[in-house]
Amino acid sequence: MSITHNHDLTGQRALVTGATSGIGRAIALQLAAEGAEVVVHGRDAARGAETVEVITAAGGKAEFAAADLGNADDTRRLAEEVGDVDILVNNAGISVWGSTGEFDAGAYDAMFASNVRAPFLLVGALAPAMAARGKGSILNVSSMAGDIGMAGGAAYGATKAALEALTRSWAAEFSPSGVRVNAIAPGPVYTPTPSGRDFITSLGETTQMNRASEPEEIADVAAFLVSPRASYVTGATIAADGGRTAI
Ligand SMILES: NC(=O)c1ccc[n+]([C@@H]2O[C@H](COP(=O)([O-])OP(=O)(O)OC[C@H]3O[C@@H](n4cnc5c(N)ncnc54)[C@H](OP(=O)(O)O)[C@@H]3O)[C@@H](O)[C@H]2O)c1
């Protein structure tokens, strides 16, 4: 095999959910820089337009698609409107932290709807067509919270553990047809997450690298995983967490 370079996503169409902010935005920018045509998904049209503008100003191709992934019908509509994609990044998600006894049932349901049900519906709508074409790549954005116990993170961690279980089952279901399905499990990342910057900093201090990460450090790994450079990787959850879950 020859050495591959950047821009190996030319000609591929990618849907990145939650690309109006944080990790998803960084992934959308990275995929576009590597040549993909990116559907930037989110709810906030102004931030969606800004992400699209940054991509197109750099010479890339992007469009914005809005949908509330907490709503099943809207999620199915998004898949129908977007149509065929070569790459699906299930990044959109929310993290609500709190003690189990006081946890709001509505917040629990909303978190499972956006973090687990939406990826399930999007894969159900988009992966069969990838399989029929014999190729495609799906990346689910999990979290170290899905792999280790964290006080206050029971419900959030459960959504991410579920997403990792889905990743393995989808690899079993779709990889025989040429569709790779993987997950990335970031450690703490500085994003506009409602958990706040101090929370991210304190989590960063628990990692082996004694720091939190920037979204671009996650996006680089994500871009590798969806690209042909990761052609023999499927069913895997790759930690990008400063060693937090390894030791
Ligand atoms: N930040 C971290 O430390 C960290 C660590 C590990 C894993 N993660 C995971 O990484 C992913 C991205 O997190 P982030 O920190 O980058 O978050 P963020 O900056 O808060 O951005 C979240 C994105 O998801 C979208 N989104 C959330 N709920 C949605 C819904 N119901 N319908 C449609 N879009 C929705 C938002 O869209 P709009 O704002 O346009 O509505 C936004 O684009 C999440 O799955 C999160 O669990 C984050």
The ligand as a Tripos MOL2 file, in Angstrom:
@<TRIPOS>MOLECULE
LIG
   48    52     1     0     0
SMALL
NO_CHARGES

@<TRIPOS>ATOM
      1 N1        -16.8960   18.5220   26.0720 N.am      1 LIG1
      2 C1        -16.4680   17.4090   26.6460 C.2       1 LIG1
      3 O1        -15.7120   17.4330   27.6210 O.2       1 LIG1
      4 C2        -16.8970   16.0600   26.1030 C.ar      1 LIG1
      5 C3        -16.1900   14.9370   26.5390 C.ar      1 LIG1
      6 C4        -16.5420   13.6940   26.0540 C.ar      1 LIG1
      7 C5        -17.5730   13.5670   25.1430 C.ar      1 LIG1
      8 N2        -18.2560   14.6650   24.7350 N.ar      1 LIG1
      9 C6        -19.3590   14.4620   23.7770 C.3       1 LIG1
     10 O2        -19.0460   15.1680   22.5950 O.3       1 LIG1
     11 C7        -20.2500   15.5750   21.9520 C.3       1 LIG1
     12 C8        -20.1930   17.0790   21.6900 C.3       1 LIG1
     13 O3        -20.0240   17.7420   22.9310 O.3       1 LIG1
     14 P1        -19.5470   19.2620   23.0300 P.3       1 LIG1
     15 O4        -18.9080   19.4210   24.3510 O.co2     1 LIG1
     16 O5        -18.8130   19.6400   21.8080 O.co2     1 LIG1
     17 O6        -20.9790   19.9930   23.1070 O.3       1 LIG1
     18 P2        -21.4520   21.4590   22.7770 P.3       1 LIG1
     19 O7        -20.3180   22.3870   22.5120 O.co2     1 LIG1
     20 O8        -22.4360   21.7920   23.8480 O.co2     1 LIG1
     21 O9        -22.2390   21.2220   21.4040 O.3       1 LIG1
     22 C9        -23.3020   20.3260   21.3530 C.3       1 LIG1
     23 C10       -23.7740   20.2260   19.9180 C.3       1 LIG1
     24 O10       -24.8280   19.2500   19.8660 O.3       1 LIG1
     25 C11       -25.9860   19.8660   19.3370 C.3       1 LIG1
     26 N3        -27.1680   19.3260   20.0080 N.ar      1 LIG1
     27 C12       -27.2960   19.0170   21.3320 C.ar      1 LIG1
     28 N4        -28.5230   18.5480   21.5600 N.ar      1 LIG1
     29 C13       -29.1930   18.5790   20.3770 C.ar      1 LIG1
     30 C14       -30.4970   18.2470   19.9690 C.ar      1 LIG1
     31 N5        -31.4170   17.7910   20.8200 N.pl3     1 LIG1
     32 N6        -30.8270   18.4010   18.6770 N.ar      1 LIG1
     33 C15       -29.9270   18.8720   17.7920 C.ar      1 LIG1
     34 N7        -28.6740   19.2130   18.1240 N.ar      1 LIG1
     35 C16       -28.3190   19.0740   19.3960 C.ar      1 LIG1
     36 C17       -25.8290   21.3520   19.5580 C.3       1 LIG1
     37 O11       -26.5660   22.0250   18.5700 O.3       1 LIG1
     38 P3        -27.2090   23.5070   18.7850 P.3       1 LIG1
     39 O12       -26.3900   24.2110   19.8220 O.co2     1 LIG1
     40 O13       -27.1330   24.1290   17.4370 O.co2     1 LIG1
     41 O14       -28.5830   23.2860   19.2200 O.co2     1 LIG1
     42 C18       -24.3240   21.5340   19.3950 C.3       1 LIG1
     43 O15       -23.9990   21.6400   18.0430 O.3       1 LIG1
     44 C19       -21.3940   15.1540   22.8700 C.3       1 LIG1
     45 O16       -21.9220   13.9220   22.4380 O.3       1 LIG1
     46 C20       -20.7000   14.9900   24.2170 C.3       1 LIG1
     47 O17       -21.3760   14.0780   25.0510 O.3       1 LIG1
     48 C21       -17.9430   15.9240   25.1980 C.ar      1 LIG1
@<TRIPOS>BOND
     1     1     2 1
     2     2     3 2
     3     2     4 1
     4     4     5 ar
     5     4    48 ar
     6     5     6 ar
     7     6     7 ar
     8     7     8 ar
     9     8     9 1
    10     8    48 ar
    11     9    10 1
    12     9    46 1
    13    10    11 1
    14    11    12 1
    15    11    44 1
    16    12    13 1
    17    13    14 1
    18    14    15 2
    19    14    16 1
    20    14    17 1
    21    17    18 1
    22    18    19 2
    23    18    20 1
    24    18    21 1
    25    21    22 1
    26    22    23 1
    27    23    24 1
    28    23    42 1
    29    24    25 1
    30    25    26 1
    31    25    36 1
    32    26    27 ar
    33    26    35 ar
    34    27    28 ar
    35    28    29 ar
    36    29    30 ar
    37    29    35 ar
    38    30    31 1
    39    30    32 ar
    40    32    33 ar
    41    33    34 ar
    42    34    35 ar
    43    36    37 1
    44    36    42 1
    45    37    38 1
    46    38    39 2
    47    38    40 1
    48    38    41 1
    49    42    43 1
    50    44    45 1
    51    44    46 1
    52    46    47 1
@<TRIPOS>SUBSTRUCTURE
     1 LIG1         1 GROUP 0 **** ****
